[in-house]
């Protein structure tokens, strides 16, 4: 059973990798960022030099890793992939940097989670392409400078605000990735279906795209789940009926809310009369950790205008009340909370 599950997971990961575009021409969406990166890479190739260091910032699933791989392909350079949490000591980073080859690309995911000593070593490596290796301890310790080959660092982060300014300032280009429009997600679903050899109707493509929360990773995941339903209960070619039934089965509603999102919204409206209420209280009522609710559910609810964050706590908007099928109270919005309101004790 364990071997079978491992094989299924490997297949799923292989499919996800196969869906990644390999160059900027194939990359759908983020047109502003794609144009800026294209100019950056063309200039670097014309000079015969490595590209400037690049920081990619934005929510999960928008294509940061894909863009890093595309940059490596466009520069015809090898890429080394690691992540911030794995670099807890300056020595870990020194070992990686000293093993890079000329022109190689180092992709550092979740760069904001790297340890502070490693961050400080990275300052010198990015700017002067060298690191100082400390030999010995105490008063007898000496720093031996180690020259590094010219490389390109691509950092990816979901929380750019946690990066110290000296590190942010050393990136030659910073890209802020935005959520995708439904039309762009429909193009991604259509492209992915073609790569996977799935027949799918235009209506089903648009339905999946509109429920994908502005995120390509979610669009591809929903496509695979709808495909599963169609293969088991349908003809294998996805119709709009297959899409609607499958998405309902997986508890994804018409605007992309999942079970956790709806629990958040329904408890806020029905149990707390629309708020304001603190995050910890809401999380306890849902039966989830506050960090899980704040990271997974709240951002999308706020972005879609169903929930608002105020100094006094979370409140449901008129749109939030309507989404759960209830009429908002006549007093909704009349209080106009401001910075001088007393915040909820666990907001």
C-alpha positions in Angstrom: 0.0 0.0 0.0 2.8 2.4 0.9 4.7 1.6 -2.3 1.5 2.2 -4.4 0.8 5.5 -2.7 4.4 6.6 -3.2 4.1 5.7 -6.9 0.9 7.7 -7.2 2.5 10.7 -5.5 5.5 10.5 -7.9 3.1 10.4 -10.9 1.3 13.5 -9.6 4.6 15.4 -9.1 5.8 14.3 -12.5 2.6 15.6 -14.1 2.9 18.9 -12.3 6.4 19.3 -13.5 5.4 18.4 -17.1 2.8 21.3 -17.0 5.4 23.9 -16.3 6.1 26.2 -19.3 9.8 26.0 -20.4 10.2 29.5 -21.8 8.7 32.9 -21.6 6.7 32.5 -24.8 4.8 29.6 -23.2 4.3 31.4 -19.9 0.7 32.6 -19.5 -0.1 35.7 -17.4 2.1 38.1 -15.4 2.8 39.9 -18.6 4.4 42.9 -17.0 6.8 40.7 -15.0 7.5 38.5 -18.1 8.4 41.5 -20.2 10.7 42.9 -17.6 12.5 39.6 -17.1 12.8 39.1 -20.9 14.5 42.5 -21.2 16.8 41.7 -18.3 17.9 38.4 -19.8 18.4 39.7 -23.4 20.6 42.5 -22.0 22.7 39.9 -20.0 23.1 37.6 -23.0 24.1 40.6 -25.2 26.9 41.4 -22.7 27.9 37.8 -22.3 27.4 38.1 -18.6 25.4 36.5 -15.8 22.0 38.0 -15.2 21.5 40.3 -12.2 20.1 38.7 -9.0 16.3 38.4 -9.1 13.8 38.5 -6.2 10.4 36.9 -7.0 7.7 37.9 -4.5 4.1 36.8 -4.2 1.6 34.3 -2.8 2.1 30.6 -3.3 1.3 28.9 -6.6 1.7 31.9 -8.9 4.8 30.7 -10.8 7.9 31.8 -8.9 9.6 28.4 -9.2 8.5 28.2 -12.9 10.0 31.6 -13.6 13.3 30.6 -12.0 13.5 27.5 -14.2 12.6 29.6 -17.3 15.4 32.0 -16.5 17.9 29.1 -16.3 16.6 27.8 -19.6 16.7 31.2 -21.3 20.3 31.8 -20.0 21.3 28.3 -20.9 22.7 27.9 -17.4 22.5 25.1 -14.8 20.2 25.7 -11.8 20.7 24.6 -8.2 17.5 24.5 -6.1 17.4 24.8 -2.4 15.3 26.6 0.3 15.7 29.0 3.2 14.7 26.6 6.0 17.5 24.1 5.0 20.2 26.8 5.4 20.4 27.2 9.2 24.1 27.9 9.4 26.5 30.1 7.5 28.6 27.0 6.8 25.6 25.4 5.0 25.5 28.4 2.6 29.3 28.6 2.2 29.3 24.9 1.1 26.6 25.6 -1.6 28.1 28.8 -2.9 31.7 27.4 -3.1 30.4 24.5 -5.2 28.7 26.7 -7.9 30.1 26.9 -11.4 30.5 30.1 -13.4 27.2 31.5 -14.6 25.2 28.9 -12.5 21.8 29.9 -11.1 21.0 29.4 -7.4 17.3 29.3 -6.7 16.6 29.9 -3.0 12.9 29.3 -2.2 11.4 30.8 0.9 14.5 33.0 1.2 12.9 34.9 4.2 13.2 31.8 6.3 17.0 31.6 6.1 19.0 32.1 9.3 20.5 35.5 10.1 24.1 34.4 10.0 23.6 32.9 6.5 21.8 36.1 5.4 24.8 38.2 6.4 27.1 35.9 4.5 24.9 36.3 1.5 25.3 40.1 1.4 29.0 39.8 0.5 28.5 36.8 -1.8 25.9 38.7 -3.9 27.8 42.0 -4.1 31.5 40.9 -4.3 31.2 37.2 -5.2 33.2 36.1 -2.2 32.7 34.7 1.3 34.9 34.9 4.4 35.5 31.5 5.9 36.3 31.6 9.6 39.1 29.3 10.7 39.7 28.7 14.3 37.9 29.9 17.4 38.1 32.8 19.9 41.0 35.3 19.7 42.9 33.1 17.2 40.1 32.9 14.7 41.0 34.2 11.2 38.8 35.0 8.2 40.0 33.5 4.9 38.4 35.1 1.9 37.1 32.6 -0.7 36.5 33.9 -4.2 33.3 32.7 -5.8 32.4 32.3 -9.5 29.9 34.8 -10.9 26.4 33.4 -10.3 22.8 34.6 -10.4 20.8 34.3 -7.2 17.0 34.0 -7.7 15.2 34.4 -4.4 11.5 33.5 -3.9 9.4 34.6 -1.0 5.8 34.8 0.0 6.6 37.4 2.6 8.9 40.0 1.2 8.4 42.2 4.2 10.4 39.8 6.4 13.5 40.2 4.3 16.0 42.7 5.8 16.5 45.8 3.7 20.3 45.1 3.1 19.3 41.8 1.4 16.4 43.2 -0.6 18.6 46.0 -1.9 21.2 43.7 -3.3 18.8 42.2 -5.8 19.1 43.9 -9.2 15.5 43.2 -10.1 12.4 42.6 -7.8 9.2 41.2 -9.3 5.9 41.2 -7.5 3.6 38.5 -8.9 -0.1 39.2 -8.9 -3.1 36.9 -8.9 -4.3 35.8 -12.3 -7.5 36.8 -14.1 -10.1 34.1 -14.8 -9.4 34.4 -18.6 -5.7 33.7 -18.0 -6.5 30.7 -15.8 -8.8 29.4 -18.5 -5.9 29.5 -21.0 -3.7 27.7 -18.4 -6.3 25.0 -17.9 -6.7 24.6 -21.7 -3.0 24.3 -22.2 -2.6 21.8 -19.3 -5.5 19.7 -20.6 -3.7 19.5 -24.0 -0.4 18.5 -22.4 -2.2 15.8 -20.4 -4.1 14.6 -23.4 -7.5 15.4 -21.8 -10.5 16.3 -23.9 -12.4 19.2 -22.3 -15.2 21.5 -23.4 -14.8 25.3 -23.4 -17.5 25.6 -20.7 -15.6 23.2 -18.4 -12.4 25.1 -19.0 -14.0 28.4 -18.0 -15.7 26.8 -15.0 -12.4 25.4 -13.6 -10.6 28.7 -14.3 -13.2 30.8 -12.5 -13.0 28.6 -9.4 -9.2 28.6 -9.1 -8.7 31.5 -6.8 -6.5 33.4 -9.2 -3.8 30.7 -8.8 -2.4 28.4 -11.6 -1.3 25.7 -9.1 -4.9 25.4 -7.9 -6.2 25.5 -11.6 -4.0 22.5 -12.5 -5.0 20.6 -9.3 -8.7 21.1 -10.0 -8.2 20.0 -13.6 -6.7 16.7 -12.5 -9.4 16.1 -10.0 -12.1 16.8 -12.5 -10.3 14.5 -14.9 -10.4 11.7 -12.3 -14.2 12.1 -12.0 -14.7 12.1 -15.8 -12.6 8.9 -16.2 -14.5 7.1 -13.5 -18.1 8.4 -14.0 -18.0 9.9 -17.5 -16.4 9.3 -20.9 -13.0 10.6 -20.1 -13.6 13.8 -22.0 -14.6 16.5 -19.5 -18.0 18.1 -20.0 -19.4 21.0 -18.1 -21.6 18.6 -16.2 -18.5 16.6 -15.1 -16.8 19.7 -14.0 -19.8 21.0 -11.9 -20.4 17.6 -10.2 -16.7 17.0 -9.5 -16.1 20.5 -8.1 -19.2 20.1 -5.9 -17.8 16.8 -4.7 -14.5 18.4 -3.8 -16.4 21.2 -2.0 -15.2 24.0 -4.2 -18.0 26.5 -4.7 -18.8 28.9 -7.5 -16.2 31.5 -6.5 -13.5 29.0 -5.3 -14.3 28.9 -1.6 -13.4 25.5 0.0 -14.7 23.9 3.2 -12.3 25.9 5.4 -13.3 29.2 3.8 -17.0 28.5 4.1 -16.6 27.5 7.7 -14.8 30.7 8.5 -17.5 32.8 6.7 -20.5 30.9 8.1 -19.4 30.9 11.7 -18.5 34.6 11.4 -22.0 35.4 10.1 -24.2 32.9 11.9 -22.5 32.5 15.3 -21.0 36.0 15.7 -23.6 38.0 13.8 -21.0 39.2 11.3 -18.4 40.3 13.9 -16.3 42.0 14.8 -14.5 39.0 16.3 -10.9 38.1 16.9 -8.9 35.6 14.8 -8.2 33.2 17.8 -11.9 33.0 18.7 -12.8 32.3 15.0 -10.1 29.6 14.7 -11.2 27.9 17.9 -14.8 27.9 16.6 -13.7 26.3 13.3 -11.4 23.8 15.1 -8.2 24.9 13.3 -5.1 26.6 14.4 -5.1 30.4 14.1 -2.1 30.4 11.9 -3.8 28.0 9.5 -6.9 30.1 9.2 -4.9 33.3 8.8 -2.7 31.8 6.1 -5.1 29.6 4.1 -8.6 31.1 4.5 -8.5 34.7 5.4 -6.4 36.2 2.5 -8.8 34.9 -0.2 -11.9 35.9 1.8 -10.5 39.4 2.2 -9.4 39.7 -1.4 -12.9 38.7 -2.7 -14.5 41.3 -0.4 -16.4 38.8 1.7 -14.5 39.6 5.0 -12.8 42.7 6.2 -10.1 43.1 8.8 -10.6 46.0 11.2 -8.8 47.1 14.4 -11.7 45.6 16.4 -11.5 42.2 14.6 -12.9 40.4 11.5 -16.2 41.4 10.1 -18.4 40.0 7.3 -19.2 42.4 4.6 -22.6 42.7 2.8 -21.2 40.4 0.1 -20.2 37.9 2.8 -23.7 37.8 4.2 -25.1 37.4 0.7 -22.8 34.5 -0.1 -24.1 32.5 2.8 -27.7 33.3 1.7 -28.6 35.8 4.5 -29.6 39.4 4.5 -27.1 41.7 6.3 -28.4 43.7 9.3 -29.5 47.3 8.5 -26.7 48.6 10.8 -23.9 46.9 8.8 -21.2 49.5 8.0 -22.7 52.2 10.1 -20.0 52.0 12.8 -17.1 52.9 10.5 -14.3 51.5 12.7 -11.0 53.5 12.7 -7.6 53.4 14.2 -8.8 54.7 17.6 -11.3 51.9 18.1 -10.5 49.4 20.8 -9.2 46.2 19.1 -10.6 42.8 19.9 -8.5 41.1 22.6 -7.3 38.3 20.2 -7.6 40.1 16.9 
